[in-house]
Amino acid sequence: MKRPHLLRLLAAAGRFLRRDKKAMAGSIILFVLLVITAFPSWFTPDDPAAEIYSPGMALSWAHPLGTTSFGQDVFSQLMAGTRQSVMIALVVGFLCTILSVAVGVTAAYSGGLVDDALSLVTDVILVIPTFPLIIVIAAYTKSASFWTIVFVLVVTGWSYGARQLRVQALSLRNRDYLLAARARGEASWYIISVELIPPMTSLIVANFLGAALYAVLAAAGLQFVGLGNVNTESWGTMLYWAQNNEALQAGLPLWALAPGIMIAVLGSALALLNYAFDEVSNPALRPVTTKRRKKAAA
Amino acid sequence: MRFLVRRLGFLLVALWAALTVNFFIPRLMPGNPAEAILAQFHGRLNPAALKAIEVALGIGGHQNLLTAYLRNTLTGNFGISFSQGNDTVSSVISKALPWSIGLVGISTILGFLLGTGLGAIAAWRRGGVLDNVLPPTFIIVSAFPYFWVGLLSIWFFSLTLNWFPTLGGYTATANTAFTWGFAGDVLSHAVLPAFTIVITSVGGWILTMRNNMITVVAEDYVKMARAKGLRPRRILWQYAGRNALLPNLTGFAMSLGFVISGAILVEYVFNYPGVGFLLLQAVNNEDYPLMQALFFLITVAVLVAIFISDIATALLDPRTRNNR
């Protein structure tokens, strides 16, 4: 019973990817980064932390992106840093989504005073500028660890999704099929988890991607200014060391630019998928192809 | 009127939340950093300054700590900034503020106008060159970290092409009295940071405006305007554009926080003497009174901007007045 359903889902995902070039590009990039995350040692020819090469080397076959001022291999650092950024994206995206669904759907489903209270909290967190808040919290915790960063980003990052999900759940709340479920005397948890949430899947996925993108950028910014743990391997930390050693002025632009390109690549993959999901839930946004235009003209 | 009261009430609740967060964060952190900091400054500051810091950090055996904190915050008495030559926090901030307002203010408005205009035109010529090129381009650009675009433009425009200075708000040796030469110097220092903020923020405006516009263009009244034979340019800006802009105005308020957040890192990359750079300096020097005051100030600025744009939206769009 379960298998065919899963197969159908996979087939639908395959059709979606074939039709949508943005989603295709996004998933391929994400897949490659996930492989690097899972097996970083396959991609690191040298020990990323070892300071054993001549400092400040230019590009060569042995060091495809040169070396840092400390004599580390830039390419190996880049590959080793993938894991932390991808993990932050996935974990923060996942936790934010759970929180957004819980708050947004509860607010919409319960209505009344509960809705008012939850909406107020959501809106307040939404308008408080998050990055200064993140900086202040990180400053007090001193060299934030992985889980501190995750915690701070989840606390500040769930509200946008909760607001969107609440609006959609509100519009579904009074549909006939939900009234029917209530009239049948189904329990609330059943109505919410089986009848209310499944139709919102595309918005939930879009929210996951949005939260993951936010997490990647915010974490990179935090590590760049030295508020993360500067001794771990991540793209943000690489940027921190590059900036502190004036890599640009020292003629080592790749040291400073390459981690940013990786962040941008991961971010673009998430943003492309996000946009593709937007087009699924709102067909009016889909690109106008010449074929469709001709049909419309005929 | 009821709408105004509601929005004002929300502004106050949000302000209260920001104040509370600001008050409790130093007390709730593990290892009580506040007391450790205070211990560092015993004997280095006079007792009155120490007491102001104690109140700002929320420690010590003061009675009515919360009221003292609230009174100090609301009267702008944020204490002494020990990383900036023991100047008062208020005067340190008031020196940095004009730089940020000039840079971030102008480039935010520029990005908004440019993005809204481009987005409207892209949607108007559905399937045209702009419509096909802009969305994917800016989806990708929106995923670039602000500060990294800053690094890239320093490397390219400043170090490689030598067109603009790399760092700071003005040449350090320049005479800061107002002359046309000094104004030009300030301007040339502002070009790259402004460019960075505009490039990274414009994509959001383009996408939202385009998406709003696509919905609006399909409405009957736009068809009616077309049927009447009005000039396309007039329909674009005075019929469709005006209404598509309304949701974007709310979006403008919402994303203001993001722009300011991004600007903090841009100021840091360029060593631009604004509020964001000051905040990070305060963090690096563990100058907690300055840090708290800056966080409070940035929050208030964003909240007030949101309030103003809410009011503007309500004035321009009667439908929103009855909603919630």
Contacts between the chains, C-beta under 8 A, distances in Angstrom:
chain1	res1	chain2	res2	distance
A	22	B	136	6.7
A	22	B	139	7.6
A	120	B	10	7.7
A	120	B	13	6.6
A	123	B	10	6.8
A	123	B	14	7.7
A	124	B	10	8.0
A	124	B	13	6.2
A	124	B	14	4.9
A	124	B	17	4.8
A	126	B	254	7.2
A	127	B	14	5.5
A	127	B	254	7.6
A	127	B	257	6.8
A	127	B	302	6.7
A	127	B	303	6.1
A	127	B	306	5.6
A	128	B	14	6.7
A	128	B	17	6.7
A	128	B	18	5.7
A	128	B	21	7.5
A	128	B	257	7.5
A	128	B	299	5.8
A	128	B	302	7.7
A	128	B	303	7.9
A	129	B	257	3.9
A	129	B	260	5.8
A	129	B	261	5.8
A	129	B	298	5.6
A	129	B	299	5.9
A	129	B	302	4.9
A	130	B	257	6.7
A	130	B	261	6.4
A	131	B	257	7.9
A	131	B	258	7.9
A	131	B	260	7.8
A	131	B	261	3.1
A	131	B	262	7.6
A	131	B	264	6.2
A	132	B	260	7.7
A	132	B	261	6.7
A	132	B	264	6.8
A	132	B	279	6.6
A	132	B	294	7.3
A	132	B	295	5.1
A	132	B	298	4.9
A	132	B	299	7.2
A	133	B	21	7.0
A	133	B	295	6.9
A	135	B	264	7.4
A	135	B	279	6.5
A	135	B	280	7.2
A	135	B	283	6.1
A	135	B	295	7.9
A	136	B	22	7.8
A	136	B	25	6.3
A	136	B	283	7.9
A	136	B	291	6.1
A	136	B	292	7.5
A	136	B	295	5.0
A	137	B	25	6.2
A	137	B	29	8.0
A	139	B	283	4.3
A	139	B	286	7.7
A	139	B	291	6.4
A	140	B	25	6.0
A	140	B	26	6.0
A	140	B	29	4.3
A	140	B	33	5.2
A	141	B	29	6.1
A	141	B	30	7.3
A	142	B	33	7.2
A	213	B	143	6.3
A	217	B	143	7.6
A	217	B	145	5.4
A	220	B	145	5.3
A	220	B	148	7.9
A	221	B	145	6.2
A	221	B	146	7.6
A	221	B	147	6.2
A	221	B	265	5.2
A	224	B	145	7.6
A	224	B	147	5.9
A	224	B	265	6.9
A	225	B	265	7.1
A	225	B	268	6.1
A	225	B	280	5.5
A	225	B	283	7.6
A	226	B	284	7.2
A	227	B	283	7.0
A	239	B	147	7.9
A	239	B	148	7.3
A	239	B	151	7.8
A	243	B	151	7.6
A	243	B	269	7.7
A	248	B	151	6.6
A	248	B	154	6.0
A	248	B	155	5.0
A	248	B	159	6.0
A	249	B	159	6.9
A	249	B	166	7.7
A	253	B	155	5.0
A	253	B	159	8.0
A	256	B	151	5.5
A	256	B	155	7.4
A	257	B	148	7.7
A	257	B	151	6.8
A	257	B	152	6.4
A	257	B	155	6.8
A	260	B	144	7.3
A	260	B	145	6.3
A	260	B	148	3.4
A	260	B	151	6.5
A	260	B	152	7.1
A	263	B	143	8.0
A	263	B	144	7.7
A	263	B	145	5.6
A	263	B	148	6.7
A	264	B	140	7.3
A	264	B	143	5.6
A	264	B	144	4.6
A	264	B	145	7.3
A	264	B	148	7.0
A	266	B	143	7.8
A	267	B	142	7.9
A	267	B	143	2.8
A	267	B	144	6.9
A	267	B	145	7.7
A	268	B	139	7.1
A	268	B	140	4.4
A	268	B	143	4.4
A	270	B	143	6.9
A	271	B	139	4.8
A	271	B	140	6.8
A	271	B	142	6.0
A	271	B	143	4.5
A	272	B	136	7.8
A	272	B	139	5.9
A	272	B	140	7.4
A	275	B	135	7.4
A	275	B	139	5.1
A	282	B	211	7.7
A	284	B	214	5.5
A	284	B	215	6.5
A	284	B	218	7.2
A	285	B	211	5.8
A	285	B	214	6.4
A	287	B	127	7.5
A	287	B	131	7.8
A	287	B	132	6.8
A	287	B	135	8.0
A	288	B	126	5.3
A	288	B	127	3.7
A	288	B	131	7.4
A	289	B	127	7.8
A	290	B	127	7.6
A	293	B	127	5.9
